[in-house]
Amino acid sequence: MLRGALAAFALALAAAWFWGHGFDPGQRPLVLLLSAAELSLCRGSEEGERLLLAVLGQVFDVESGRRHYGPGGAYSSLAGKDASRAFATGDFSPAGLVDDVSGLAPLEMLTIQNWLSFYHKNYAPVGKVVGRFYDENGAPTEYLRQAEALMAEGQRLQAQEEDKKKQFPPCNSEWSSAGGSRVWCSKQSGGVHRDWSGVPRKLYEPGSSHSHCVCVKAQGQPSSPQMSHRGELENPLLQEYEGCHPLAEWCAVKE
Ligand code: HEM
């Protein structure tokens, strides 16, 4: 109830502000629309100037994050614009602070989507930027649809990655000048909590000559003649560490 009233109050404030800046609520009652030029005037630099930023065309009031986005803040370069691309690339140069997300991979697009969720959770949405992601009626553009399709693909890839991590959790590893590198498994290695620890193996991605250490469930007895009792150990993408017993808990890594 209180939140609803606050939201209505915030919206009224925003509407009053945009009214004074050329916004006509009579024509576009549902979404506050502003141009990139209008947004660029909202960097919170002067007394009374609003502090806004946009992600994927959605505008947020980041006044409560002034220490980050206000003048002199570490992320002031994100203020007054839609710099969606920088959220994925970390490129805060003028060339990187743009809303052009063309050519980004699905997982990079997913990073931007996660930031969008972050802003929805922590800041008030106040409208949309007319341009790349929303048209002059505030409707999503084809460009946004394509970006969303990539984000969905990113989500699918991430879920796949999570499943793979559950099947083959990453090993623990350490290096010391005396002992060199060693890898080992535990019931939490790779951040995957489970009721088995497994044995270290090199996992080669299909078509790649690079491997990384994963923990493999090794059911059955070491001497068991039945392959089916050997858990995942027969998986062709896996290789044993040289000089390490197949069921050893840890292995030295020889370069
Ligand atoms: C892709 C690269 C990065 C992006 C897009 C990014 C973006 C951001 C943004 C937008 C905030 C403000 C969040 C808010 O509104 O509360 C933030 C906060 C922060 N960032 Fe980054 N960041 C990046 C990389 C880094 C790196 C590499 C570091 C450290 C080495 C870092 C350290 C921090 C810290 C410490 C805060 C919190 C400051 C505080 O709460 O007082 N960031 N980041």
py3Dmol code that shows the C-alpha trace and the ligand (Angstrom):
import py3Dmol

protein = """\
ATOM      1  CA  MET A   1       0.000   0.000   0.000  1.00  0.00           C
ATOM      2  CA  LEU A   2       2.686   2.412   1.122  1.00  0.00           C
ATOM      3  CA  ARG A   3       4.932   1.266  -1.730  1.00  0.00           C
ATOM      4  CA  GLY A   4       2.094   1.850  -4.190  1.00  0.00           C
ATOM      5  CA  ALA A   5       1.560   5.364  -2.875  1.00  0.00           C
ATOM      6  CA  LEU A   6       5.276   6.075  -3.045  1.00  0.00           C
ATOM      7  CA  ALA A   7       5.458   4.757  -6.594  1.00  0.00           C
ATOM      8  CA  ALA A   8       2.504   6.930  -7.612  1.00  0.00           C
ATOM      9  CA  PHE A   9       4.175   9.920  -5.992  1.00  0.00           C
ATOM     10  CA  ALA A  10       7.445   9.191  -7.797  1.00  0.00           C
ATOM     11  CA  LEU A  11       5.598   8.843 -11.091  1.00  0.00           C
ATOM     12  CA  ALA A  12       3.788  12.128 -10.537  1.00  0.00           C
ATOM     13  CA  LEU A  13       7.118  13.797  -9.803  1.00  0.00           C
ATOM     14  CA  ALA A  14       8.678  12.281 -12.903  1.00  0.00           C
ATOM     15  CA  ALA A  15       5.693  13.286 -15.047  1.00  0.00           C
ATOM     16  CA  ALA A  16       5.860  16.849 -13.726  1.00  0.00           C
ATOM     17  CA  TRP A  17       9.556  16.994 -14.526  1.00  0.00           C
ATOM     18  CA  PHE A  18       9.211  15.585 -18.025  1.00  0.00           C
ATOM     19  CA  TRP A  19       6.243  17.885 -18.693  1.00  0.00           C
ATOM     20  CA  GLY A  20       8.582  20.776 -18.185  1.00  0.00           C
ATOM     21  CA  HIS A  21      11.011  19.171 -20.616  1.00  0.00           C
ATOM     22  CA  GLY A  22       8.745  18.674 -23.580  1.00  0.00           C
ATOM     23  CA  PHE A  23       6.952  15.483 -22.543  1.00  0.00           C
ATOM     24  CA  ASP A  24       3.276  15.443 -23.386  1.00  0.00           C
ATOM     25  CA  PRO A  25       1.389  12.980 -21.179  1.00  0.00           C
ATOM     26  CA  GLY A  26      -1.786  13.633 -23.136  1.00  0.00           C
ATOM     27  CA  GLN A  27      -0.298  11.880 -26.146  1.00  0.00           C
ATOM     28  CA  ARG A  28       1.705   9.198 -24.414  1.00  0.00           C
ATOM     29  CA  PRO A  29       0.040   8.448 -21.095  1.00  0.00           C
ATOM     30  CA  LEU A  30       1.625   5.111 -20.316  1.00  0.00           C
ATOM     31  CA  VAL A  31       5.375   5.534 -20.799  1.00  0.00           C
ATOM     32  CA  LEU A  32       7.618   8.515 -20.208  1.00  0.00           C
ATOM     33  CA  LEU A  33       9.624   8.881 -23.377  1.00  0.00           C
ATOM     34  CA  LEU A  34      12.754  10.937 -23.803  1.00  0.00           C
ATOM     35  CA  SER A  35      15.341  11.410 -26.467  1.00  0.00           C
ATOM     36  CA  ALA A  36      19.052  10.634 -26.062  1.00  0.00           C
ATOM     37  CA  ALA A  37      19.640  14.414 -26.077  1.00  0.00           C
ATOM     38  CA  GLU A  38      17.205  14.905 -23.186  1.00  0.00           C
ATOM     39  CA  LEU A  39      18.768  12.038 -21.290  1.00  0.00           C
ATOM     40  CA  SER A  40      22.219  13.581 -21.760  1.00  0.00           C
ATOM     41  CA  LEU A  41      21.031  16.576 -19.713  1.00  0.00           C
ATOM     42  CA  CYS A  42      20.375  14.320 -16.721  1.00  0.00           C
ATOM     43  CA  ARG A  43      23.822  13.789 -15.243  1.00  0.00           C
ATOM     44  CA  GLY A  44      23.097  15.382 -11.872  1.00  0.00           C
ATOM     45  CA  SER A  45      25.817  17.968 -12.440  1.00  0.00           C
ATOM     46  CA  GLU A  46      23.923  21.017 -11.288  1.00  0.00           C
ATOM     47  CA  GLU A  47      21.622  21.714  -8.389  1.00  0.00           C
ATOM     48  CA  GLY A  48      18.214  20.243  -9.201  1.00  0.00           C
ATOM     49  CA  GLU A  49      19.440  18.375 -12.285  1.00  0.00           C
ATOM     50  CA  ARG A  50      18.215  14.806 -12.320  1.00  0.00           C
ATOM     51  CA  LEU A  51      20.552  11.838 -12.302  1.00  0.00           C
ATOM     52  CA  LEU A  52      19.414   9.197 -14.789  1.00  0.00           C
ATOM     53  CA  LEU A  53      20.888   6.382 -16.821  1.00  0.00           C
ATOM     54  CA  ALA A  54      19.490   3.872 -19.277  1.00  0.00           C
ATOM     55  CA  VAL A  55      20.056   0.203 -19.944  1.00  0.00           C
ATOM     56  CA  LEU A  56      18.616  -1.392 -23.085  1.00  0.00           C
ATOM     57  CA  GLY A  57      16.524   1.740 -23.542  1.00  0.00           C
ATOM     58  CA  GLN A  58      14.964   1.664 -20.056  1.00  0.00           C
ATOM     59  CA  VAL A  59      15.628   4.774 -17.984  1.00  0.00           C
ATOM     60  CA  PHE A  60      16.266   4.668 -14.245  1.00  0.00           C
ATOM     61  CA  ASP A  61      16.536   7.360 -11.603  1.00  0.00           C
ATOM     62  CA  VAL A  62      19.893   6.656  -9.941  1.00  0.00           C
ATOM     63  CA  GLU A  63      19.825   9.613  -7.541  1.00  0.00           C
ATOM     64  CA  SER A  64      20.164   7.270  -4.557  1.00  0.00           C
ATOM     65  CA  GLY A  65      23.395   5.965  -6.143  1.00  0.00           C
ATOM     66  CA  ARG A  66      24.808   9.467  -6.545  1.00  0.00           C
ATOM     67  CA  ARG A  67      28.100   8.403  -4.960  1.00  0.00           C
ATOM     68  CA  HIS A  68      28.622   6.036  -7.922  1.00  0.00           C
ATOM     69  CA  TYR A  69      27.010   7.974 -10.784  1.00  0.00           C
ATOM     70  CA  GLY A  70      27.182  11.608  -9.753  1.00  0.00           C
ATOM     71  CA  PRO A  71      29.987  13.974 -10.807  1.00  0.00           C
ATOM     72  CA  GLY A  72      33.300  12.559  -9.584  1.00  0.00           C
ATOM     73  CA  GLY A  73      31.812   9.091  -8.982  1.00  0.00           C
ATOM     74  CA  ALA A  74      33.574   6.014 -10.358  1.00  0.00           C
ATOM     75  CA  TYR A  75      30.647   5.341 -12.702  1.00  0.00           C
ATOM     76  CA  SER A  76      29.717   8.931 -13.596  1.00  0.00           C
ATOM     77  CA  SER A  77      30.433   8.063 -17.232  1.00  0.00           C
ATOM     78  CA  LEU A  78      27.288   5.904 -17.227  1.00  0.00           C
ATOM     79  CA  ALA A  79      25.066   8.840 -16.236  1.00  0.00           C
ATOM     80  CA  GLY A  80      22.874  10.646 -18.752  1.00  0.00           C
ATOM     81  CA  LYS A  81      23.149   7.946 -21.369  1.00  0.00           C
ATOM     82  CA  ASP A  82      22.405   4.434 -22.447  1.00  0.00           C
ATOM     83  CA  ALA A  83      25.802   2.725 -22.298  1.00  0.00           C
ATOM     84  CA  SER A  84      24.439  -0.825 -22.451  1.00  0.00           C
ATOM     85  CA  ARG A  85      27.498  -2.120 -24.273  1.00  0.00           C
ATOM     86  CA  ALA A  86      29.899  -1.090 -21.488  1.00  0.00           C
ATOM     87  CA  PHE A  87      27.993  -3.266 -18.994  1.00  0.00           C
ATOM     88  CA  ALA A  88      29.096  -6.311 -20.972  1.00  0.00           C
ATOM     89  CA  THR A  89      32.539  -5.260 -22.143  1.00  0.00           C
ATOM     90  CA  GLY A  90      33.793  -3.145 -19.236  1.00  0.00           C
ATOM     91  CA  ASP A  91      35.025  -0.679 -21.879  1.00  0.00           C
ATOM     92  CA  PHE A  92      34.397   2.726 -20.319  1.00  0.00           C
ATOM     93  CA  SER A  93      36.073   4.678 -23.136  1.00  0.00           C
ATOM     94  CA  PRO A  94      33.832   6.983 -25.213  1.00  0.00           C
ATOM     95  CA  ALA A  95      33.772   4.323 -27.939  1.00  0.00           C
ATOM     96  CA  GLY A  96      32.615   1.727 -25.437  1.00  0.00           C
ATOM     97  CA  LEU A  97      29.972   3.832 -23.702  1.00  0.00           C
ATOM     98  CA  VAL A  98      27.320   3.246 -26.352  1.00  0.00           C
ATOM     99  CA  ASP A  99      23.945   1.565 -26.700  1.00  0.00           C
ATOM    100  CA  ASP A 100      25.067  -0.426 -29.761  1.00  0.00           C
ATOM    101  CA  VAL A 101      25.136  -4.053 -28.611  1.00  0.00           C
ATOM    102  CA  SER A 102      25.658  -5.510 -32.090  1.00  0.00           C
ATOM    103  CA  GLY A 103      28.052  -8.431 -32.277  1.00  0.00           C
ATOM    104  CA  LEU A 104      27.938  -9.254 -28.560  1.00  0.00           C
ATOM    105  CA  ALA A 105      27.736 -12.934 -27.669  1.00  0.00           C
ATOM    106  CA  PRO A 106      24.657 -14.419 -25.947  1.00  0.00           C
ATOM    107  CA  LEU A 107      26.444 -14.635 -22.579  1.00  0.00           C
ATOM    108  CA  GLU A 108      27.541 -10.985 -22.865  1.00  0.00           C
ATOM    109  CA  MET A 109      23.937 -10.045 -23.610  1.00  0.00           C
ATOM    110  CA  LEU A 110      22.940 -12.000 -20.531  1.00  0.00           C
ATOM    111  CA  THR A 111      25.322  -9.860 -18.463  1.00  0.00           C
ATOM    112  CA  ILE A 112      23.478  -6.760 -19.679  1.00  0.00           C
ATOM    113  CA  GLN A 113      20.159  -8.373 -18.822  1.00  0.00           C
ATOM    114  CA  ASN A 114      21.443  -9.088 -15.313  1.00  0.00           C
ATOM    115  CA  TRP A 115      22.364  -5.414 -14.953  1.00  0.00           C
ATOM    116  CA  LEU A 116      18.881  -4.476 -16.141  1.00  0.00           C
ATOM    117  CA  SER A 117      17.430  -6.679 -13.378  1.00  0.00           C
ATOM    118  CA  PHE A 118      19.830  -5.041 -10.920  1.00  0.00           C
ATOM    119  CA  TYR A 119      18.516  -1.582 -11.831  1.00  0.00           C
ATOM    120  CA  HIS A 120      14.904  -2.739 -11.601  1.00  0.00           C
ATOM    121  CA  LYS A 121      15.614  -4.097  -8.145  1.00  0.00           C
ATOM    122  CA  ASN A 122      17.543  -1.116  -6.826  1.00  0.00           C
ATOM    123  CA  TYR A 123      16.310   1.975  -8.663  1.00  0.00           C
ATOM    124  CA  ALA A 124      13.034   3.416  -9.946  1.00  0.00           C
ATOM    125  CA  PRO A 125      12.316   3.008 -13.654  1.00  0.00           C
ATOM    126  CA  VAL A 126      11.180   6.346 -15.039  1.00  0.00           C
ATOM    127  CA  GLY A 127      10.718   5.778 -18.755  1.00  0.00           C
ATOM    128  CA  LYS A 128      12.212   4.793 -22.079  1.00  0.00           C
ATOM    129  CA  VAL A 129      14.666   6.330 -24.515  1.00  0.00           C
ATOM    130  CA  VAL A 130      13.329   6.753 -28.028  1.00  0.00           C
ATOM    131  CA  GLY A 131      15.870   5.321 -30.424  1.00  0.00           C
ATOM    132  CA  ARG A 132      17.570   1.974 -30.706  1.00  0.00           C
ATOM    133  CA  PHE A 133      15.403  -0.088 -28.371  1.00  0.00           C
ATOM    134  CA  TYR A 134      12.060   1.756 -28.312  1.00  0.00           C
ATOM    135  CA  ASP A 135      10.249   3.621 -31.060  1.00  0.00           C
ATOM    136  CA  GLU A 136       8.537   6.997 -30.741  1.00  0.00           C
ATOM    137  CA  ASN A 137       5.439   5.259 -29.311  1.00  0.00           C
ATOM    138  CA  GLY A 138       7.475   3.489 -26.659  1.00  0.00           C
ATOM    139  CA  ALA A 139       7.038   0.143 -28.420  1.00  0.00           C
ATOM    140  CA  PRO A 140       9.984  -2.295 -28.543  1.00  0.00           C
ATOM    141  CA  THR A 141      11.965  -2.140 -31.779  1.00  0.00           C
ATOM    142  CA  GLU A 142      13.057  -5.092 -33.872  1.00  0.00           C
ATOM    143  CA  TYR A 143      16.582  -4.419 -32.535  1.00  0.00           C
ATOM    144  CA  LEU A 144      15.355  -4.988 -28.962  1.00  0.00           C
ATOM    145  CA  ARG A 145      13.558  -8.171 -30.031  1.00  0.00           C
ATOM    146  CA  GLN A 146      16.801  -9.493 -31.471  1.00  0.00           C
ATOM    147  CA  ALA A 147      18.715  -8.514 -28.345  1.00  0.00           C
ATOM    148  CA  GLU A 148      16.099 -10.345 -26.247  1.00  0.00           C
ATOM    149  CA  ALA A 149      16.436 -13.447 -28.396  1.00  0.00           C
ATOM    150  CA  LEU A 150      20.191 -13.409 -27.746  1.00  0.00           C
ATOM    151  CA  MET A 151      19.591 -13.007 -24.011  1.00  0.00           C
ATOM    152  CA  ALA A 152      17.262 -16.014 -24.071  1.00  0.00           C
ATOM    153  CA  GLU A 153      19.998 -17.958 -25.855  1.00  0.00           C
ATOM    154  CA  GLY A 154      22.441 -16.758 -23.177  1.00  0.00           C
ATOM    155  CA  GLN A 155      20.126 -18.087 -20.488  1.00  0.00           C
ATOM    156  CA  ARG A 156      19.916 -21.447 -22.238  1.00  0.00           C
ATOM    157  CA  LEU A 157      23.722 -21.625 -22.507  1.00  0.00           C
ATOM    158  CA  GLN A 158      24.150 -20.679 -18.860  1.00  0.00           C
ATOM    159  CA  ALA A 159      21.700 -23.390 -17.754  1.00  0.00           C
ATOM    160  CA  GLN A 160      23.586 -25.879 -19.905  1.00  0.00           C
ATOM    161  CA  GLU A 161      26.833 -24.754 -18.301  1.00  0.00           C
ATOM    162  CA  GLU A 162      25.312 -25.218 -14.824  1.00  0.00           C
ATOM    163  CA  ASP A 163      24.178 -28.767 -15.688  1.00  0.00           C
ATOM    164  CA  LYS A 164      27.649 -29.572 -16.965  1.00  0.00           C
ATOM    165  CA  LYS A 165      29.172 -28.195 -13.788  1.00  0.00           C
ATOM    166  CA  LYS A 166      26.956 -30.493 -11.729  1.00  0.00           C
ATOM    167  CA  GLN A 167      28.050 -33.499 -13.770  1.00  0.00           C
ATOM    168  CA  PHE A 168      31.723 -32.512 -13.744  1.00  0.00           C
ATOM    169  CA  PRO A 169      32.421 -30.054 -10.905  1.00  0.00           C
ATOM    170  CA  PRO A 170      35.751 -28.213 -11.201  1.00  0.00           C
ATOM    171  CA  CYS A 171      38.643 -29.381  -8.980  1.00  0.00           C
ATOM    172  CA  ASN A 172      40.419 -27.473  -6.245  1.00  0.00           C
ATOM    173  CA  SER A 173      43.917 -26.471  -7.244  1.00  0.00           C
ATOM    174  CA  GLU A 174      46.990 -24.959  -5.656  1.00  0.00           C
ATOM    175  CA  TRP A 175      50.524 -24.113  -6.586  1.00  0.00           C
ATOM    176  CA  SER A 176      53.626 -23.964  -4.442  1.00  0.00           C
ATOM    177  CA  SER A 177      57.242 -23.391  -5.429  1.00  0.00           C
ATOM    178  CA  ALA A 178      58.212 -26.611  -3.619  1.00  0.00           C
ATOM    179  CA  GLY A 179      55.481 -28.933  -4.884  1.00  0.00           C
ATOM    180  CA  GLY A 180      54.371 -27.283  -8.155  1.00  0.00           C
ATOM    181  CA  SER A 181      50.701 -27.562  -9.140  1.00  0.00           C
ATOM    182  CA  ARG A 182      48.310 -30.069  -7.711  1.00  0.00           C
ATOM    183  CA  VAL A 183      44.595 -30.679  -8.120  1.00  0.00           C
ATOM    184  CA  TRP A 184      42.130 -32.457  -5.859  1.00  0.00           C
ATOM    185  CA  CYS A 185      38.443 -32.976  -5.314  1.00  0.00           C
ATOM    186  CA  SER A 186      36.179 -32.290  -2.349  1.00  0.00           C
ATOM    187  CA  LYS A 187      32.444 -32.231  -1.744  1.00  0.00           C
ATOM    188  CA  GLN A 188      32.338 -28.481  -2.427  1.00  0.00           C
ATOM    189  CA  SER A 189      34.977 -28.090  -5.140  1.00  0.00           C
ATOM    190  CA  GLY A 190      34.013 -25.742  -7.950  1.00  0.00           C
ATOM    191  CA  GLY A 191      31.306 -24.334  -5.680  1.00  0.00           C
ATOM    192  CA  VAL A 192      29.151 -27.402  -6.388  1.00  0.00           C
ATOM    193  CA  HIS A 193      27.848 -28.821  -3.101  1.00  0.00           C
ATOM    194  CA  ARG A 194      27.298 -32.578  -3.378  1.00  0.00           C
ATOM    195  CA  ASP A 195      27.430 -35.854  -1.454  1.00  0.00           C
ATOM    196  CA  TRP A 196      30.423 -37.205  -3.375  1.00  0.00           C
ATOM    197  CA  SER A 197      33.860 -35.755  -4.017  1.00  0.00           C
ATOM    198  CA  GLY A 198      35.057 -37.720  -7.058  1.00  0.00           C
ATOM    199  CA  VAL A 199      38.489 -38.117  -8.592  1.00  0.00           C
ATOM    200  CA  PRO A 200      40.432 -35.582 -10.709  1.00  0.00           C
ATOM    201  CA  ARG A 201      40.420 -35.918 -14.487  1.00  0.00           C
ATOM    202  CA  LYS A 202      41.362 -33.672 -17.400  1.00  0.00           C
ATOM    203  CA  LEU A 203      38.226 -32.675 -19.326  1.00  0.00           C
ATOM    204  CA  TYR A 204      38.719 -31.762 -22.974  1.00  0.00           C
ATOM    205  CA  GLU A 205      35.939 -29.782 -24.626  1.00  0.00           C
ATOM    206  CA  PRO A 206      34.959 -31.338 -27.966  1.00  0.00           C
ATOM    207  CA  GLY A 207      37.273 -30.026 -30.683  1.00  0.00           C
ATOM    208  CA  SER A 208      39.631 -28.326 -28.228  1.00  0.00           C
ATOM    209  CA  SER A 209      43.171 -29.229 -27.232  1.00  0.00           C
ATOM    210  CA  HIS A 210      42.776 -27.396 -23.911  1.00  0.00           C
ATOM    211  CA  SER A 211      41.649 -29.193 -20.811  1.00  0.00           C
ATOM    212  CA  HIS A 212      40.651 -28.255 -17.287  1.00  0.00           C
ATOM    213  CA  CYS A 213      40.466 -30.343 -14.145  1.00  0.00           C
ATOM    214  CA  VAL A 214      37.076 -31.759 -13.180  1.00  0.00           C
ATOM    215  CA  CYS A 215      35.923 -34.132 -10.456  1.00  0.00           C
ATOM    216  CA  VAL A 216      34.457 -37.326 -11.757  1.00  0.00           C
ATOM    217  CA  LYS A 217      32.111 -39.613  -9.889  1.00  0.00           C
ATOM    218  CA  ALA A 218      33.854 -42.950  -9.579  1.00  0.00           C
ATOM    219  CA  GLN A 219      31.379 -45.537  -8.426  1.00  0.00           C
ATOM    220  CA  GLY A 220      32.249 -49.236  -8.025  1.00  0.00           C
ATOM    221  CA  GLN A 221      35.470 -50.839  -6.968  1.00  0.00           C
ATOM    222  CA  PRO A 222      38.787 -50.000  -8.610  1.00  0.00           C
ATOM    223  CA  SER A 223      39.110 -53.584  -9.733  1.00  0.00           C
ATOM    224  CA  SER A 224      35.516 -53.877 -10.921  1.00  0.00           C
ATOM    225  CA  PRO A 225      35.462 -55.560 -14.335  1.00  0.00           C
ATOM    226  CA  GLN A 226      32.100 -53.974 -15.209  1.00  0.00           C
ATOM    227  CA  MET A 227      32.491 -50.620 -16.936  1.00  0.00           C
ATOM    228  CA  SER A 228      29.017 -49.614 -15.840  1.00  0.00           C
ATOM    229  CA  HIS A 229      30.235 -49.613 -12.267  1.00  0.00           C
ATOM    230  CA  ARG A 230      32.838 -47.029 -13.052  1.00  0.00           C
ATOM    231  CA  GLY A 231      30.581 -43.987 -12.930  1.00  0.00           C
ATOM    232  CA  GLU A 232      31.568 -41.403 -15.510  1.00  0.00           C
ATOM    233  CA  LEU A 233      35.143 -42.613 -15.786  1.00  0.00           C
ATOM    234  CA  GLU A 234      34.673 -44.033 -19.280  1.00  0.00           C
ATOM    235  CA  ASN A 235      33.562 -40.707 -20.731  1.00  0.00           C
ATOM    236  CA  PRO A 236      35.736 -40.168 -23.849  1.00  0.00           C
ATOM    237  CA  LEU A 237      36.221 -36.450 -23.107  1.00  0.00           C
ATOM    238  CA  LEU A 238      38.139 -37.366 -19.939  1.00  0.00           C
ATOM    239  CA  GLN A 239      41.811 -38.180 -19.520  1.00  0.00           C
ATOM    240  CA  GLU A 240      43.732 -39.352 -16.479  1.00  0.00           C
ATOM    241  CA  TYR A 241      46.610 -37.284 -15.100  1.00  0.00           C
ATOM    242  CA  GLU A 242      49.925 -38.875 -16.027  1.00  0.00           C
ATOM    243  CA  GLY A 243      51.609 -40.657 -13.155  1.00  0.00           C
ATOM    244  CA  CYS A 244      48.514 -40.437 -10.976  1.00  0.00           C
ATOM    245  CA  HIS A 245      46.593 -43.477  -9.766  1.00  0.00           C
ATOM    246  CA  PRO A 246      43.158 -43.566 -11.501  1.00  0.00           C
ATOM    247  CA  LEU A 247      41.370 -43.403  -8.149  1.00  0.00           C
ATOM    248  CA  ALA A 248      43.787 -41.106  -6.319  1.00  0.00           C
ATOM    249  CA  GLU A 249      42.182 -38.222  -4.438  1.00  0.00           C
ATOM    250  CA  TRP A 250      44.709 -35.742  -5.733  1.00  0.00           C
ATOM    251  CA  CYS A 251      47.162 -35.517  -8.632  1.00  0.00           C
ATOM    252  CA  ALA A 252      50.295 -33.526  -9.338  1.00  0.00           C
ATOM    253  CA  VAL A 253      49.999 -31.564 -12.571  1.00  0.00           C
ATOM    254  CA  LYS A 254      52.974 -32.028 -14.867  1.00  0.00           C
ATOM    255  CA  GLU A 255      53.375 -29.296 -17.456  1.00  0.00           C
TER     256      GLU A 255
END
"""
ligand_1 = """\
43
HEM
C 32.360 -4.861 -16.653
C 32.963 -4.194 -15.695
C 32.230 -3.417 -14.619
C 31.027 -2.782 -14.662
C 30.074 -2.653 -15.852
C 30.780 -2.220 -13.346
C 29.671 -1.475 -13.001
C 29.387 -1.061 -11.710
C 28.242 -0.283 -11.342
C 27.176 0.203 -12.302
C 28.285 -0.079 -10.008
C 27.296 0.719 -9.167
C 26.216 -0.205 -8.675
C 25.142 0.513 -7.873
O 24.379 1.277 -8.457
O 25.102 0.278 -6.644
C 29.465 -0.739 -9.518
C 29.856 -0.761 -8.206
C 31.083 -1.223 -7.790
N 32.095 -1.699 -8.591
Fe 31.961 -2.063 -10.562
N 31.834 -2.518 -12.542
C 32.743 -3.248 -13.273
C 33.935 -3.737 -12.853
C 34.445 -3.558 -11.598
C 35.738 -4.001 -11.170
C 36.752 -4.707 -12.079
C 35.848 -3.658 -9.866
C 36.986 -3.865 -8.893
C 38.188 -4.220 -9.215
C 34.629 -3.004 -9.461
C 34.357 -2.535 -8.214
C 33.158 -2.015 -7.802
C 32.832 -1.716 -6.411
C 33.745 -1.911 -5.207
C 31.522 -1.243 -6.405
C 30.693 -0.878 -5.192
C 31.008 0.446 -4.661
C 30.136 0.750 -3.446
O 29.088 0.114 -3.243
O 30.492 1.674 -2.754
N 33.813 -2.946 -10.547
N 30.110 -1.335 -10.576
"""
view = py3Dmol.view(width=600, height=400)
view.addModel(protein, "pdb")
view.setStyle({"model": 0}, {"cartoon": {"style": "trace"}})
view.addModel(ligand_1, "xyz")
view.setStyle({"model": 1}, {"stick": {}})
view.zoomTo()
view.show()
